[in-house]
Amino acid sequence: MSAFFKNLPAEDRVKITLKALIDLAPQAAALKKQHKRRDASQSGDYLSRLKGRGMEFDEVRLYQPGDDVRSIDWKVTARTGKTYTKIFREERERAVFISVDNRPTMHFATRGVFKSVQAAKLAGLLAWAAQQHGDRIGGQVFSSQSCFESKPRSGKQGVLHFFHSLLKPTPLMVDFMTFNTVLLRLNQHAKPGSLIYLISDFRGLNEQSEAHLAKLSRHCDVVLIFIYDLLEKALPEQGRYRFTDNEREVMVDSGDKNARYTYQTRFLEHQQYLQRLAKKNRLKLILCDTTQQPLEVLR
Protein backbone atom coordinates (compact mmCIF):
# COMPACT_ATOMS: atom_id res chain seq x y z
CA MET A 1 0.00 0.00 0.00
CA SER A 2 1.28 3.49 -0.83
CA ALA A 3 2.31 5.94 1.87
CA PHE A 4 -0.69 8.07 0.91
CA PHE A 5 -3.18 5.41 1.99
CA LYS A 6 -1.22 4.54 5.12
CA ASN A 7 -1.53 8.15 6.30
CA LEU A 8 -5.19 8.45 5.34
CA PRO A 9 -7.58 8.60 8.34
CA ALA A 10 -9.73 5.49 8.71
CA GLU A 11 -12.95 7.47 8.21
CA ASP A 12 -11.73 8.82 4.86
CA ARG A 13 -11.10 5.29 3.64
CA VAL A 14 -14.73 4.26 4.00
CA LYS A 15 -16.61 7.49 3.35
CA ILE A 16 -16.23 10.38 0.91
CA THR A 17 -16.65 13.99 2.06
CA LEU A 18 -17.48 17.22 0.27
CA LYS A 19 -14.09 18.64 1.24
CA ALA A 20 -12.31 15.65 -0.32
CA LEU A 21 -14.23 16.14 -3.57
CA ILE A 22 -13.58 19.91 -3.66
CA ASP A 23 -9.87 19.34 -2.98
CA LEU A 24 -9.64 17.35 -6.23
CA ALA A 25 -10.02 20.49 -8.37
CA PRO A 26 -6.27 21.30 -8.64
CA GLN A 27 -5.47 17.70 -9.61
CA ALA A 28 -8.08 17.80 -12.36
CA ALA A 29 -6.13 20.56 -14.10
CA ALA A 30 -3.61 17.89 -15.13
CA LEU A 31 -6.40 15.96 -16.88
CA LYS A 32 -7.51 19.13 -18.66
CA LYS A 33 -3.99 19.68 -20.04
CA GLN A 34 -3.80 16.06 -21.15
CA HIS A 35 -7.21 16.38 -22.83
CA LYS A 36 -5.98 19.37 -24.83
CA ARG A 37 -2.84 17.53 -25.93
CA ARG A 38 -4.92 14.58 -27.09
CA ASP A 39 -7.42 16.80 -28.90
CA ALA A 40 -4.48 18.21 -30.88
CA SER A 41 -3.59 14.69 -32.05
CA GLN A 42 -5.75 13.32 -34.85
CA SER A 43 -4.73 9.66 -34.78
CA GLY A 44 -3.85 6.79 -32.53
CA ASP A 45 -5.69 7.93 -29.42
CA TYR A 46 -9.05 7.13 -27.91
CA LEU A 47 -10.04 10.75 -27.48
CA SER A 48 -9.29 11.52 -31.12
CA ARG A 49 -11.96 8.97 -32.08
CA LEU A 50 -14.73 10.52 -30.00
CA LYS A 51 -17.91 11.37 -31.84
CA GLY A 52 -17.42 14.98 -30.83
CA ARG A 53 -19.65 17.60 -29.37
CA GLY A 54 -23.19 18.05 -30.58
CA MET A 55 -23.89 20.23 -33.61
CA GLU A 56 -26.41 23.10 -33.65
CA PHE A 57 -28.07 24.53 -36.76
CA ASP A 58 -26.63 27.97 -37.55
CA GLU A 59 -27.82 29.22 -40.97
CA VAL A 60 -28.39 28.33 -44.63
CA ARG A 61 -26.33 29.47 -47.59
CA LEU A 62 -26.11 28.72 -51.30
CA TYR A 63 -24.78 25.25 -52.05
CA GLN A 64 -21.08 25.16 -52.92
CA PRO A 65 -19.13 22.35 -54.61
CA GLY A 66 -17.88 19.97 -51.97
CA ASP A 67 -20.79 20.52 -49.56
CA ASP A 68 -22.37 17.40 -48.09
CA VAL A 69 -25.56 16.69 -50.08
CA ARG A 70 -27.13 15.36 -46.87
CA SER A 71 -27.08 18.93 -45.52
CA ILE A 72 -29.16 20.39 -48.38
CA ASP A 73 -32.18 22.29 -47.06
CA TRP A 74 -34.84 21.00 -49.44
CA LYS A 75 -37.58 23.30 -48.14
CA VAL A 76 -35.58 26.47 -48.81
CA THR A 77 -34.36 25.00 -52.12
CA ALA A 78 -37.93 24.33 -53.26
CA ARG A 79 -39.11 27.78 -52.17
CA THR A 80 -36.31 29.76 -53.84
CA GLY A 81 -35.52 27.59 -56.83
CA LYS A 82 -31.82 27.61 -55.84
CA THR A 83 -29.92 24.94 -53.93
CA TYR A 84 -29.24 25.87 -50.30
CA THR A 85 -27.32 23.92 -47.68
CA LYS A 86 -27.58 23.96 -43.91
CA ILE A 87 -24.60 25.18 -41.90
CA PHE A 88 -24.01 23.80 -38.44
CA ARG A 89 -21.77 25.01 -35.69
CA GLU A 90 -20.23 23.03 -32.88
CA GLU A 91 -21.92 23.39 -29.52
CA ARG A 92 -19.73 25.29 -27.09
CA GLU A 93 -20.46 22.89 -24.28
CA ARG A 94 -20.60 19.15 -24.30
CA ALA A 95 -22.65 17.17 -21.80
CA VAL A 96 -20.54 14.91 -19.60
CA PHE A 97 -22.65 12.35 -17.73
CA ILE A 98 -21.03 10.44 -14.84
CA SER A 99 -22.83 7.35 -13.56
CA VAL A 100 -21.64 6.03 -10.19
CA ASP A 101 -22.44 2.65 -8.64
CA ASN A 102 -23.26 2.92 -4.92
CA ARG A 103 -24.62 -0.59 -4.35
CA PRO A 104 -23.58 -2.61 -1.27
CA THR A 105 -20.80 -4.46 -3.12
CA MET A 106 -19.08 -1.10 -3.66
CA HIS A 107 -18.80 -0.53 0.11
CA PHE A 108 -15.92 -2.92 0.50
CA ALA A 109 -12.13 -3.07 0.51
CA THR A 110 -9.34 -4.99 2.20
CA ARG A 111 -6.73 -2.34 1.47
CA GLY A 112 -6.63 1.23 0.20
CA VAL A 113 -10.11 2.76 0.25
CA PHE A 114 -13.62 1.39 -0.20
CA LYS A 115 -14.60 0.84 -3.82
CA SER A 116 -17.34 3.42 -3.30
CA VAL A 117 -14.77 6.01 -2.16
CA GLN A 118 -12.52 5.26 -5.12
CA ALA A 119 -15.49 5.60 -7.48
CA ALA A 120 -16.46 8.95 -5.93
CA LYS A 121 -12.90 10.28 -6.27
CA LEU A 122 -12.73 9.24 -9.91
CA ALA A 123 -16.10 10.88 -10.50
CA GLY A 124 -14.92 14.03 -8.74
CA LEU A 125 -11.81 14.32 -10.89
CA LEU A 126 -13.81 13.77 -14.06
CA ALA A 127 -16.39 16.37 -13.03
CA TRP A 128 -13.76 19.02 -12.28
CA ALA A 129 -11.88 18.24 -15.52
CA ALA A 130 -15.11 18.61 -17.51
CA GLN A 131 -15.91 21.91 -15.81
CA GLN A 132 -12.43 23.25 -16.51
CA HIS A 133 -12.79 22.17 -20.12
CA GLY A 134 -16.02 24.18 -20.43
CA ASP A 135 -18.41 21.22 -20.51
CA ARG A 136 -21.68 20.66 -18.67
CA ILE A 137 -21.70 18.09 -15.87
CA GLY A 138 -24.55 15.76 -15.02
CA GLY A 139 -24.72 12.45 -13.27
CA GLN A 140 -26.42 9.36 -12.04
CA VAL A 141 -25.96 7.73 -8.63
CA PHE A 142 -27.59 4.35 -8.08
CA SER A 143 -27.89 1.80 -5.30
CA SER A 144 -29.74 -1.50 -5.10
CA GLN A 145 -33.00 0.31 -4.29
CA SER A 146 -32.66 3.81 -5.67
CA CYS A 147 -31.46 5.82 -8.64
CA PHE A 148 -31.03 9.56 -8.98
CA GLU A 149 -30.13 11.60 -12.06
CA SER A 150 -28.97 15.20 -12.18
CA LYS A 151 -29.27 17.09 -15.46
CA PRO A 152 -26.03 18.44 -16.97
CA ARG A 153 -25.25 21.95 -15.74
CA SER A 154 -22.48 24.42 -16.52
CA GLY A 155 -19.79 25.84 -14.26
CA LYS A 156 -18.90 25.11 -10.67
CA GLN A 157 -22.57 25.00 -9.72
CA GLY A 158 -22.97 21.99 -11.98
CA VAL A 159 -20.05 20.26 -10.27
CA LEU A 160 -21.35 21.01 -6.77
CA HIS A 161 -24.84 19.85 -7.69
CA PHE A 162 -23.38 16.55 -8.86
CA PHE A 163 -21.31 16.26 -5.68
CA HIS A 164 -24.47 16.73 -3.63
CA SER A 165 -26.03 13.72 -5.40
CA LEU A 166 -22.88 11.70 -4.66
CA LEU A 167 -23.02 12.52 -0.96
CA LYS A 168 -26.77 12.52 -0.37
CA PRO A 169 -28.60 11.02 -3.34
CA THR A 170 -32.33 11.71 -3.44
CA PRO A 171 -33.82 8.21 -3.54
CA LEU A 172 -36.28 6.92 -6.08
CA MET A 173 -37.40 3.89 -4.14
CA VAL A 174 -38.12 0.65 -5.99
CA ASP A 175 -38.33 -2.99 -4.96
CA PHE A 176 -34.98 -3.75 -6.55
CA MET A 177 -32.79 -1.64 -8.85
CA THR A 178 -31.14 -3.89 -11.42
CA PHE A 179 -28.25 -2.94 -13.66
CA ASN A 180 -30.63 -3.23 -16.60
CA THR A 181 -32.91 -0.60 -15.08
CA VAL A 182 -29.94 1.68 -14.47
CA LEU A 183 -28.76 1.43 -18.08
CA LEU A 184 -32.30 1.89 -19.40
CA ARG A 185 -32.60 5.12 -17.39
CA LEU A 186 -29.18 6.19 -18.64
CA ASN A 187 -30.36 5.79 -22.24
CA GLN A 188 -33.39 7.94 -21.44
CA HIS A 189 -31.48 10.76 -19.74
CA ALA A 190 -28.22 11.04 -21.71
CA LYS A 191 -28.66 13.06 -24.89
CA PRO A 192 -26.90 12.06 -28.14
CA GLY A 193 -23.35 13.36 -28.33
CA SER A 194 -22.78 13.08 -24.57
CA LEU A 195 -19.63 11.68 -23.03
CA ILE A 196 -20.62 9.05 -20.45
CA TYR A 197 -18.51 7.57 -17.68
CA LEU A 198 -19.90 4.48 -15.97
CA ILE A 199 -18.00 3.71 -12.73
CA SER A 200 -18.84 0.35 -11.17
CA ASP A 201 -17.74 -3.17 -10.27
CA PHE A 202 -20.24 -4.26 -12.95
CA ARG A 203 -21.91 -6.99 -10.91
CA GLY A 204 -25.11 -8.17 -12.56
CA LEU A 205 -24.40 -7.42 -16.22
CA ASN A 206 -26.21 -9.72 -18.64
CA GLU A 207 -27.36 -9.88 -22.28
CA GLN A 208 -30.02 -7.25 -21.72
CA SER A 209 -27.40 -4.96 -20.19
CA GLU A 210 -25.24 -5.47 -23.27
CA ALA A 211 -28.13 -4.38 -25.48
CA HIS A 212 -28.60 -1.19 -23.45
CA LEU A 213 -24.87 -0.41 -23.64
CA ALA A 214 -24.80 -1.08 -27.38
CA LYS A 215 -27.70 1.33 -27.89
CA LEU A 216 -26.01 3.94 -25.71
CA SER A 217 -22.72 3.64 -27.61
CA ARG A 218 -24.40 4.34 -30.95
CA HIS A 219 -25.16 7.92 -29.96
CA CYS A 220 -22.73 8.67 -27.12
CA ASP A 221 -19.12 8.04 -26.18
CA VAL A 222 -18.99 5.60 -23.28
CA VAL A 223 -16.12 4.92 -20.88
CA LEU A 224 -16.37 2.00 -18.44
CA ILE A 225 -14.28 2.25 -15.26
CA PHE A 226 -14.04 -1.11 -13.51
CA ILE A 227 -13.42 -0.81 -9.74
CA TYR A 228 -12.20 -3.82 -7.79
CA ASP A 229 -10.40 -4.81 -4.60
CA LEU A 230 -7.25 -6.92 -4.85
CA LEU A 231 -8.84 -9.63 -2.71
CA GLU A 232 -11.53 -10.00 -5.38
CA LYS A 233 -8.77 -10.70 -7.88
CA ALA A 234 -6.97 -13.40 -5.89
CA LEU A 235 -7.10 -15.01 -2.44
CA PRO A 236 -4.04 -15.03 -0.16
CA GLU A 237 -1.81 -18.07 -0.45
CA GLN A 238 -2.54 -19.63 2.93
CA GLY A 239 -4.76 -19.11 5.97
CA ARG A 240 -8.26 -18.69 7.33
CA TYR A 241 -9.79 -15.22 7.13
CA ARG A 242 -12.92 -13.70 8.65
CA PHE A 243 -14.93 -11.08 6.75
CA THR A 244 -17.89 -9.10 8.04
CA ASP A 245 -20.15 -6.21 7.05
CA ASN A 246 -21.23 -5.77 10.70
CA GLU A 247 -24.35 -7.79 9.94
CA ARG A 248 -23.09 -11.03 8.44
CA GLU A 249 -19.87 -12.94 8.85
CA VAL A 250 -18.07 -15.42 6.62
CA MET A 251 -14.92 -17.51 7.08
CA VAL A 252 -12.67 -18.16 4.07
CA ASP A 253 -10.04 -20.90 4.00
CA SER A 254 -7.47 -20.12 1.30
CA GLY A 255 -5.40 -23.25 1.92
CA ASP A 256 -7.14 -25.17 -0.90
CA LYS A 257 -5.13 -24.61 -4.10
CA ASN A 258 -8.01 -25.64 -6.38
CA ALA A 259 -10.39 -23.28 -4.57
CA ARG A 260 -7.91 -20.41 -5.02
CA TYR A 261 -7.59 -21.20 -8.73
CA THR A 262 -11.38 -21.31 -9.21
CA TYR A 263 -11.74 -18.04 -7.33
CA GLN A 264 -9.07 -16.32 -9.43
CA THR A 265 -10.50 -17.70 -12.67
CA ARG A 266 -13.93 -16.27 -11.83
CA PHE A 267 -12.49 -12.76 -11.54
CA LEU A 268 -10.45 -13.15 -14.73
CA GLU A 269 -13.55 -14.27 -16.64
CA HIS A 270 -15.43 -11.20 -15.42
CA GLN A 271 -12.59 -8.93 -16.52
CA GLN A 272 -12.34 -10.60 -19.94
CA TYR A 273 -16.10 -10.33 -20.35
CA LEU A 274 -15.86 -6.56 -19.83
CA GLN A 275 -12.97 -6.35 -22.29
CA ARG A 276 -14.94 -8.21 -24.98
CA LEU A 277 -18.00 -6.06 -24.32
CA ALA A 278 -15.94 -2.88 -24.65
CA LYS A 279 -14.24 -4.01 -27.85
CA LYS A 280 -17.49 -5.14 -29.45
CA ASN A 281 -19.23 -1.81 -28.83
CA ARG A 282 -16.18 0.48 -29.20
CA LEU A 283 -16.21 1.47 -25.54
CA LYS A 284 -13.19 2.51 -23.51
CA LEU A 285 -12.43 0.27 -20.51
CA ILE A 286 -10.30 1.44 -17.60
CA LEU A 287 -9.32 -0.83 -14.70
CA CYS A 288 -8.78 0.58 -11.21
CA ASP A 289 -8.16 -1.19 -7.91
CA THR A 290 -8.73 0.32 -4.48
CA THR A 291 -5.05 1.05 -3.85
CA GLN A 292 -4.35 3.10 -6.97
CA GLN A 293 -4.20 6.88 -7.16
CA PRO A 294 -7.29 8.00 -9.13
CA LEU A 295 -5.40 10.71 -11.02
CA GLU A 296 -2.78 8.25 -12.25
CA VAL A 297 -5.51 5.83 -13.36
CA LEU A 298 -7.25 8.48 -15.47
CA ARG A 299 -3.96 9.62 -16.95
HULINTA-V8690 format. One record per residue. N is the residue number from 1. RES is the residue in one letter. SS is DSSP state (hx for helix, st for strand, lp for the rest). PSI is psi in radians with two decimals (999 if undefined). OMEGA is omega in whole degrees, -180 to 180 (none if undefined). Layout:
n = [N/N]
res = [RES/RES]
ss = [SS/SS]
psi = [PSI/PSI]
omega = [OMEGA/OMEGA]
//
This chain:
n = [1/2/3/4/5/6/7/8/9/10/11/12/13/14/15/16/17/18/19/20/21/22/23/24/25/26/27/28/29/30/31/32/33/34/35/36/37/38/39/40/41/42/43/44/45/46/47/48/49/50/51/52/53/54/55/56/57/58/59/60/61/62/63/64/65/66/67/68/69/70/71/72/73/74/75/76/77/78/79/80/81/82/83/84/85/86/87/88/89/90/91/92/93/94/95/96/97/98/99/100/101/102/103/104/105/106/107/108/109/110/111/112/113/114/115/116/117/118/119/120/121/122/123/124/125/126/127/128/129/130/131/132/133/134/135/136/137/138/139/140/141/142/143/144/145/146/147/148/149/150/151/152/153/154/155/156/157/158/159/160/161/162/163/164/165/166/167/168/169/170/171/172/173/174/175/176/177/178/179/180/181/182/183/184/185/186/187/188/189/190/191/192/193/194/195/196/197/198/199/200/201/202/203/204/205/206/207/208/209/210/211/212/213/214/215/216/217/218/219/220/221/222/223/224/225/226/227/228/229/230/231/232/233/234/235/236/237/238/239/240/241/242/243/244/245/246/247/248/249/250/251/252/253/254/255/256/257/258/259/260/261/262/263/264/265/266/267/268/269/270/271/272/273/274/275/276/277/278/279/280/281/282/283/284/285/286/287/288/289/290/291/292/293/294/295/296/297/298/299]
res = [M/S/A/F/F/K/N/L/P/A/E/D/R/V/K/I/T/L/K/A/L/I/D/L/A/P/Q/A/A/A/L/K/K/Q/H/K/R/R/D/A/S/Q/S/G/D/Y/L/S/R/L/K/G/R/G/M/E/F/D/E/V/R/L/Y/Q/P/G/D/D/V/R/S/I/D/W/K/V/T/A/R/T/G/K/T/Y/T/K/I/F/R/E/E/R/E/R/A/V/F/I/S/V/D/N/R/P/T/M/H/F/A/T/R/G/V/F/K/S/V/Q/A/A/K/L/A/G/L/L/A/W/A/A/Q/Q/H/G/D/R/I/G/G/Q/V/F/S/S/Q/S/C/F/E/S/K/P/R/S/G/K/Q/G/V/L/H/F/F/H/S/L/L/K/P/T/P/L/M/V/D/F/M/T/F/N/T/V/L/L/R/L/N/Q/H/A/K/P/G/S/L/I/Y/L/I/S/D/F/R/G/L/N/E/Q/S/E/A/H/L/A/K/L/S/R/H/C/D/V/V/L/I/F/I/Y/D/L/L/E/K/A/L/P/E/Q/G/R/Y/R/F/T/D/N/E/R/E/V/M/V/D/S/G/D/K/N/A/R/Y/T/Y/Q/T/R/F/L/E/H/Q/Q/Y/L/Q/R/L/A/K/K/N/R/L/K/L/I/L/C/D/T/T/Q/Q/P/L/E/V/L/R]
ss = [lp/lp/hx/hx/hx/hx/lp/lp/lp/hx/hx/hx/hx/hx/lp/lp/lp/hx/hx/hx/hx/hx/lp/lp/hx/hx/hx/hx/hx/hx/hx/hx/hx/hx/hx/hx/hx/hx/hx/hx/lp/lp/lp/lp/lp/hx/hx/hx/hx/lp/lp/lp/lp/lp/st/st/st/st/st/st/st/st/lp/lp/lp/lp/lp/lp/hx/hx/hx/st/lp/hx/hx/hx/hx/hx/hx/hx/lp/lp/lp/st/st/st/st/st/st/st/lp/lp/lp/lp/st/st/st/st/st/st/st/lp/lp/hx/hx/hx/lp/lp/lp/lp/lp/lp/lp/lp/hx/hx/hx/hx/hx/hx/hx/hx/hx/hx/hx/hx/hx/hx/hx/hx/hx/hx/lp/lp/lp/st/st/st/st/st/st/st/lp/lp/lp/lp/st/st/st/st/st/st/st/lp/hx/hx/hx/hx/hx/hx/hx/hx/hx/hx/hx/hx/hx/lp/lp/lp/lp/lp/lp/lp/lp/lp/lp/lp/hx/hx/hx/hx/hx/hx/hx/hx/hx/hx/hx/lp/lp/lp/lp/lp/st/st/st/st/st/st/lp/lp/lp/lp/lp/lp/hx/hx/hx/hx/hx/hx/hx/hx/hx/hx/hx/hx/hx/lp/st/st/st/st/st/st/st/st/lp/hx/hx/hx/hx/lp/lp/lp/lp/lp/lp/st/st/st/st/st/lp/lp/lp/lp/st/st/st/st/st/lp/lp/lp/hx/hx/hx/hx/hx/hx/hx/hx/hx/hx/hx/hx/hx/hx/hx/hx/hx/hx/hx/hx/hx/hx/hx/hx/lp/lp/lp/st/st/st/st/st/st/lp/lp/lp/lp/hx/hx/hx/hx/hx/lp]
psi = [2.46/2.80/-0.53/-0.81/-0.56/-0.60/-0.05/2.26/2.56/-0.68/-0.63/-0.22/-0.39/-0.17/2.38/2.58/2.81/-0.70/-0.75/-0.67/-0.73/-0.65/-0.16/-0.22/-0.83/-0.64/-0.61/-0.38/-0.57/-0.63/-0.63/-0.77/-0.71/-0.66/-0.76/-0.72/-0.68/-0.62/-0.55/-0.38/2.35/0.12/2.71/0.21/2.56/-0.80/-0.44/-0.20/0.07/2.63/-0.30/3.02/2.88/2.79/2.35/2.47/2.36/-1.01/3.10/2.62/2.93/2.45/2.40/2.57/2.31/-0.29/2.59/2.13/-0.39/-0.26/0.08/2.31/1.72/-0.50/-0.83/-0.67/-0.77/-0.63/-0.62/-0.34/0.01/2.64/2.12/2.62/2.58/2.45/2.28/2.67/2.64/2.36/2.44/-0.56/2.44/2.54/2.17/2.10/2.09/2.01/2.21/2.21/2.16/0.53/2.90/-0.62/-0.29/-0.26/1.16/2.55/2.62/-0.21/2.80/-2.20/2.85/2.63/-0.62/-0.66/-0.74/-0.72/-0.73/-0.68/-0.72/-0.78/-0.71/-0.78/-0.76/-0.67/-0.80/-0.73/-0.70/-0.74/-0.75/-0.39/-0.07/0.31/2.91/2.49/2.22/3.04/3.06/2.22/2.18/2.57/-2.95/-0.24/0.15/2.77/2.31/2.26/2.46/2.28/2.55/2.30/2.73/2.77/-3.00/-0.50/-0.62/-0.70/-0.82/-0.62/-0.70/-0.70/-0.65/-0.69/-0.51/-0.68/-0.72/1.27/2.36/2.05/2.46/1.71/2.32/2.97/-0.76/2.17/1.87/2.86/-0.58/-0.73/-0.71/-0.82/-0.59/-0.78/-0.61/-0.72/-0.58/-0.53/-0.48/2.11/2.68/2.49/-0.08/2.72/2.12/2.26/2.20/1.93/2.04/2.98/-0.05/0.63/2.36/0.15/2.50/-2.94/-0.67/-0.65/-0.74/-0.71/-0.72/-0.72/-0.68/-0.74/-0.74/-0.70/-0.30/-0.43/-0.20/2.86/2.22/2.28/2.15/2.25/1.93/2.01/2.31/2.75/2.59/-0.48/-0.50/-0.40/-0.68/2.47/2.72/2.78/-0.75/2.50/2.95/2.31/2.47/2.27/2.50/2.63/0.40/-0.02/-0.73/2.81/2.45/2.48/2.34/2.20/1.94/0.26/-0.30/1.98/-0.74/-0.68/-0.69/-0.70/-0.76/-0.74/-0.82/-0.67/-0.66/-0.73/-0.77/-0.68/-0.68/-0.75/-0.76/-0.60/-0.79/-0.66/-0.74/-0.73/-0.74/-0.77/-0.72/-0.66/0.24/0.83/2.75/2.33/2.22/2.31/2.42/2.13/3.03/-0.06/-0.13/2.67/2.12/-0.70/-0.75/-0.61/-0.80/-0.47/999]
omega = [-178/179/-180/-178/178/-178/-178/178/-177/-178/-179/178/-175/-177/178/179/178/179/-180/179/179/-178/179/-175/180/179/-177/179/179/178/178/179/180/178/180/180/-179/177/-179/179/-175/180/170/-178/-178/-175/179/179/-179/-179/176/180/178/-179/179/176/-177/-177/172/175/179/180/177/178/-178/177/178/-178/179/-179/179/177/-172/179/179/179/-180/-178/-175/-177/178/-176/178/178/178/176/180/175/-179/176/-178/-178/175/178/175/-175/-176/-179/-173/179/179/179/-176/-179/179/-180/-174/170/173/178/-177/179/175/177/179/178/179/178/180/179/176/179/179/178/-180/179/179/-180/178/179/-180/177/179/-180/176/-175/173/-178/179/177/-176/175/-179/-179/-179/178/-178/177/173/-178/180/178/-178/170/-178/178/177/178/-178/177/177/178/179/179/177/-176/-177/-178/176/-171/166/-169/176/178/179/-179/180/177/178/178/179/-178/176/178/179/176/-178/-173/-178/-179/178/-179/-179/171/-173/172/178/-174/-171/168/172/171/174/176/177/-177/178/176/179/180/178/179/179/178/-180/-176/179/-175/-177/172/-172/176/177/176/-174/-180/179/174/-176/177/177/-179/-179/177/174/-176/-172/173/175/-174/180/178/-180/172/-178/176/179/-179/180/177/-180/177/-177/-179/-179/-177/-180/179/178/-180/179/179/-179/179/-180/178/-179/179/178/179/180/176/178/179/178/180/-180/-179/-178/-175/178/175/173/178/177/178/-178/175/-171/179/-176/175/-177/-179/-180/179/-178/176/none]
//
